[in-house]
């Protein structure tokens, strides 16, 4: 116990020694300073300590503690930086892997469509322009264009908007009795002028800017009950619609497996099969549209 108290007195004397030296330098009482310094020096000498060496040791110890504290703080900051760099590298590698895998799958799908075209004797033309990418297939009496277009105006999400225009076309079959449309089922609601406006809006969603050609169309009920449950037909003349909706075409529509229901437009210029909601990037999608086109051509 006595030994512990002696150590405490020695520490107090050391700090008093340091403070008085500083006080003397800045203009303290010379007599008072000498008395305190003498007392502190005696205490330190009794403890076997040299005052100058003790001061140096104390200052060195304080400096070392500060250095250790700074080093620990730097080590913590460096640890955070290292962790952040590791996260950035991992995320970068993951993004690069996603792009590589996506590009590989896209290339594989493109080759699969090319092989399908070669197998069936269709001409394949790749479309790769600044704002348009896709392909064009040409078969006997028909053409299929599958184009994905981007615009220069960024969307709210920060990326350019992408629109799809997939159109199968033939001029071997046409409608001289007026426009005929076959599309997804639209509920029949008698709302007068409002109903006509809603119908025009629905037709615009189906055939785009060509909806103005659909003025005067009315829904006609043709085909089997199972067909009428899934599809709607619009025409100016019901007999013309019955003539164009062949048994082969009706079967192909009933067997349609793709998610998006296509729109078939008969006009004096020929027939178009239109889809707009998705990219036509698999052999299955291509084959489904071509099979539907065969139904239009009569098998």
Steps between C-alpha positions, in 0.01 A plus 500: 500500500780740594679415177189588293462837677865578436449436127198730497695776678781458251259540207343810656846648564599431139198681358545790744861518388393524136222754565718724716774504237241610250359757747842642557562537129179694447569746787415338836655594841865397497517436880180295507607302196841422654339377824258269319770377260734426792230302681402308189865430418557356849198273462620378162859453623378298798320277254825457314388705199689765312260795448615569143490135403162463669360795305635360174361157578158644587490710183617202295232278655229760428625532141502123453142476629389765252681323217340168599158666512551660157626170357197316633269760348682479168485122514123521552462744211724286280293198596183682390667604174614144433150366567352765267750413228419130538126575468562716191712229338244227578212710363703588189583135437132404550382766255763394246394136542134595443591684179711207380229245577228720348707557186571128472131410532407767246756362256373146555138605432607685187684193370198282580275725287756492219506120515120492491504720191765286330308181581180633340664677206420854618725796432643657815608865509644652816404858588762681709466877485545774758138502618366181343605141562340174398461293186292445186390158378379441147307190405284408206239778459562648845739716703554518876663808652598494869644839598577649842532880485648742753457876515732778612270620778593347839215355702432578867719203596792662320517264204365529145156361426479188285208422269438180307349459155457139389310476173433205270374617159369352177324651200383164365181535703308828526163645592317694230188521716646735758724476802472191723673467836541192719641554846473420871156486655359842589190508723193637322360799692225722360608848611401696191763755396722408796495137390614601150781705649613208716486273194720739301744512791514120512555481125776761524678285757473205263602653167663828603476809281292316239199504735348784296436242227274314745235773504161342431600153611260303716537173682365203310445156645653231283671167560446236763401573859847406629645750255259780600588443868864595435491733198305794364445579133429850362385565145272716288348194337433173687501283187846626410624416851352147477678449168840610634477301825579163344488172687880475490545851642245440774681181606837673509356776722342247735835320525693822568731444800687830532417746778412796277191458283585618146295741290423401140414780260344430160501790254514564128880504523530156655508341844709586804550306822613744768647465850643798691550406864812287492822431312481215251826335602435126517437234231172411675360852459610514137351159421168592666459811281606315183249220575228762549600654168458161334147495637442838332636361172273196524736234639 
